[in-house]
Amino acid sequence: MAKKNKAGAGGATIAVNRQARHEYIFEEFMEAGIALLGPEVKSLRAGRLSLVDSFAVVEGDEVWLKGLNISRWQQASWFNHDPLRPRRLLLHKAEIRRLKVKTQEKGLTIVPTKIYFKRSFIKVEIAIARGKKLYDKRQAEAAKTAKREIERTLAERRWD
């Protein structure tokens, strides 16, 4: 049996939200579909999007992705879309209920971490996340620097 990668069989990553890894501590990941218009799909295939300021909110029985910037498709003429319009995430009712309960807890939010293709569908990986404090960010940076120094000294020893 073939080994599947995290994004699924043949899943090509469109965009990754690297800034979210710096700003949040992730507690749980979920995969969601996203309701898009035709020109938006073409823009995504061209890689014309920004995940930086995006977040998800639960409103009623639906989850909406807000702040996702998908650039306009130049050939779409007047059928084009608003680049910052809210987009509905496609999840099961039980998943929506779980997200609703989790986000009512203080300090938790829903952040999109990655957009990718899974077969012919476009999927969004969302995470239930807690914001990092300044000292958490400093600890993470110190650990990364220490790891880099260890790697550097090990590489130097191999060449000696």
C-alpha positions as CSV (number, residue, x, y, z in Angstrom):
1,M,0.0,0.0,0.0
2,A,1.3,3.4,-0.9
3,K,2.3,5.8,1.9
4,K,0.2,9.0,2.0
5,N,1.6,12.4,2.9
6,K,-0.1,14.6,5.4
7,A,-2.0,16.5,2.7
8,G,-3.4,13.3,1.2
9,A,-2.4,11.4,-1.9
10,G,-0.9,13.8,-4.4
11,G,-1.8,16.8,-2.3
12,A,0.1,19.9,-3.5
13,T,0.4,22.6,-0.9
14,I,-0.8,26.0,-2.2
15,A,0.1,28.2,0.9
16,V,1.3,27.8,4.5
17,N,0.7,30.3,7.3
18,R,4.2,30.5,8.8
19,Q,3.4,33.5,10.9
20,A,0.7,31.5,12.7
21,R,3.4,29.0,13.9
22,H,5.2,32.0,15.5
23,E,2.1,33.6,17.0
24,Y,0.1,30.6,18.3
25,I,0.4,27.3,20.1
26,F,-1.7,24.7,18.2
27,E,-3.8,22.3,20.2
28,E,-5.8,20.5,17.5
29,F,-5.9,20.3,13.7
30,M,-8.8,19.7,11.4
31,E,-9.3,19.5,7.7
32,A,-12.2,21.5,6.1
33,G,-13.5,22.1,2.6
34,I,-14.0,25.6,1.4
35,A,-16.8,27.1,-0.7
36,L,-15.2,29.0,-3.6
37,L,-16.2,30.7,-6.8
38,G,-14.7,29.8,-10.2
39,P,-12.3,32.7,-10.5
40,E,-11.1,32.1,-6.9
41,V,-10.1,28.6,-7.8
42,K,-8.1,29.8,-10.8
43,S,-6.3,32.4,-8.6
44,L,-5.5,29.7,-6.0
45,R,-4.1,27.4,-8.7
46,A,-1.8,30.4,-9.7
47,G,-0.8,30.7,-6.0
48,R,-2.2,34.2,-5.6
49,L,-3.4,34.3,-2.0
50,S,-2.3,35.4,1.5
51,L,-3.2,33.6,4.7
52,V,-1.4,36.0,7.0
53,D,-4.3,37.9,8.6
54,S,-7.0,35.2,8.2
55,F,-9.0,33.5,11.0
56,A,-12.2,31.5,11.3
57,V,-15.3,32.2,13.3
58,V,-18.3,30.1,14.2
59,E,-21.6,32.0,13.4
60,G,-24.7,30.0,14.1
61,D,-24.3,26.6,12.5
62,E,-21.6,27.6,10.0
63,V,-17.9,28.3,10.1
64,W,-16.6,31.3,8.1
65,L,-13.1,32.0,7.1
66,K,-12.4,35.7,7.2
67,G,-9.4,37.8,6.2
68,L,-8.2,35.3,3.5
69,N,-7.0,37.4,0.6
70,I,-7.4,35.7,-2.8
71,S,-6.4,38.0,-5.6
72,R,-8.7,38.8,-8.4
73,W,-8.4,36.7,-11.5
74,Q,-7.6,39.1,-14.4
75,Q,-9.5,37.2,-17.1
76,A,-12.7,37.1,-15.1
77,S,-13.9,40.6,-16.2
78,W,-17.1,41.6,-14.3
79,F,-17.7,38.1,-12.8
80,N,-14.8,38.7,-10.5
81,H,-15.0,38.3,-6.7
82,D,-14.2,40.5,-3.7
83,P,-10.7,39.5,-2.6
84,L,-11.5,39.7,1.1
85,R,-15.0,38.2,1.2
86,P,-15.8,35.7,3.9
87,R,-15.7,32.1,2.7
88,R,-17.7,29.3,4.2
89,L,-15.9,26.3,5.5
90,L,-17.4,22.9,4.9
91,L,-17.5,20.8,8.0
92,H,-19.8,18.2,9.6
93,K,-22.2,19.4,12.3
94,A,-20.4,17.5,15.1
95,E,-17.1,19.2,14.1
96,I,-18.8,22.6,14.0
97,R,-20.3,22.0,17.5
98,R,-16.8,21.0,18.8
99,L,-15.3,24.1,17.3
100,K,-18.0,26.2,18.9
101,V,-17.4,24.8,22.4
102,K,-13.6,25.1,22.0
103,T,-13.7,28.8,20.9
104,Q,-16.0,29.8,23.7
105,E,-13.2,28.7,26.0
106,K,-11.1,31.8,26.9
107,G,-8.0,32.4,24.7
108,L,-8.7,29.9,22.0
109,T,-9.2,30.8,18.3
110,I,-9.4,29.1,14.9
111,V,-6.5,29.8,12.6
112,P,-6.0,28.4,9.1
113,T,-2.5,26.9,8.8
114,K,-2.4,25.5,5.3
115,I,-4.4,25.5,2.0
116,Y,-3.7,22.5,-0.3
117,F,-5.2,20.4,-3.1
118,K,-6.5,16.9,-2.1
119,R,-7.4,15.2,-5.4
120,S,-9.5,17.8,-7.2
121,F,-10.7,19.5,-4.1
122,I,-9.2,22.5,-2.3
123,K,-8.9,21.9,1.5
124,V,-8.0,24.1,4.4
125,E,-6.1,22.8,7.4
126,I,-7.4,24.7,10.4
127,A,-6.1,24.6,14.0
128,I,-7.6,25.4,17.3
129,A,-4.9,27.6,18.8
130,R,-3.9,29.6,21.8
131,G,-2.0,32.9,21.4
132,K,1.6,32.8,22.6
133,K,2.8,35.2,25.2
134,L,6.0,37.2,24.7
135,Y,8.0,34.9,26.9
136,D,6.8,31.9,24.9
137,K,8.1,33.5,21.8
138,R,11.4,34.2,23.4
139,Q,11.7,30.6,24.6
140,A,10.9,29.2,21.2
141,E,13.5,31.5,19.6
142,A,16.1,30.5,22.2
143,A,15.5,26.8,21.6
144,K,15.8,27.3,17.8
145,T,19.1,29.2,18.2
146,A,20.5,26.5,20.5
147,K,19.5,23.8,18.1
148,R,21.1,25.7,15.2
149,E,24.4,26.0,17.2
150,I,24.4,22.3,18.0
151,E,23.9,21.4,14.4
152,R,26.7,23.8,13.4
153,T,29.2,22.3,15.9
154,L,28.3,18.8,14.8
155,A,28.9,19.7,11.2
156,E,32.3,21.2,12.0
157,R,33.3,18.1,13.9
158,R,32.5,15.9,10.9
159,W,34.8,17.8,8.7
160,D,37.7,17.8,11.2
